[in-house]
Amino acid sequence: MKIKTVLIILLLIVIIFSGIRYLGICVSEKYDTQLEGLNPTTAQIKKAEKLKIKINRDKKITLSIIVISLLAIYPVSLIKK
């Protein structure tokens, strides 16, 4: 296989897995930080807030990886034989 083809396939795989990870993070955020109706204690509220901050950071990192991978496809496609 050509190096160009291999690089594009690898970038597409990274984009797909990052997209799946982003969806998983969104779903886990909904269930892990939901405290409504549970009569939470202050410790549980603080834990949920810390978890929400961590999840938001992970979402930003994942989106950054997707964007960088998408931007990297164009220069790779310009590689000559």
ChimeraX attribute file (.defattr): number of C-alpha atoms within 10 A of each C-alpha:
attribute: neighborCount
match mode: 1-to-1
recipient: residues
	/A:1	5
	/A:2	7
	/A:3	12
	/A:4	17
	/A:5	13
	/A:6	12
	/A:7	15
	/A:8	18
	/A:9	13
	/A:10	14
	/A:11	19
	/A:12	16
	/A:13	13
	/A:14	16
	/A:15	20
	/A:16	13
	/A:17	13
	/A:18	20
	/A:19	16
	/A:20	13
	/A:21	16
	/A:22	20
	/A:23	13
	/A:24	12
	/A:25	17
	/A:26	14
	/A:27	11
	/A:28	14
	/A:29	18
	/A:30	11
	/A:31	9
	/A:32	13
	/A:33	17
	/A:34	13
	/A:35	14
	/A:36	7
	/A:37	6
	/A:38	7
	/A:39	9
	/A:40	13
	/A:41	10
	/A:42	9
	/A:43	9
	/A:44	13
	/A:45	15
	/A:46	12
	/A:47	13
	/A:48	18
	/A:49	13
	/A:50	13
	/A:51	15
	/A:52	17
	/A:53	12
	/A:54	13
	/A:55	19
	/A:56	15
	/A:57	12
	/A:58	15
	/A:59	20
	/A:60	13
	/A:61	14
	/A:62	20
	/A:63	17
	/A:64	13
	/A:65	16
	/A:66	21
	/A:67	12
	/A:68	13
	/A:69	19
	/A:70	15
	/A:71	12
	/A:72	14
	/A:73	17
	/A:74	11
	/A:75	9
	/A:76	16
	/A:77	12
	/A:78	9
	/A:79	10
	/A:80	7
	/A:81	6
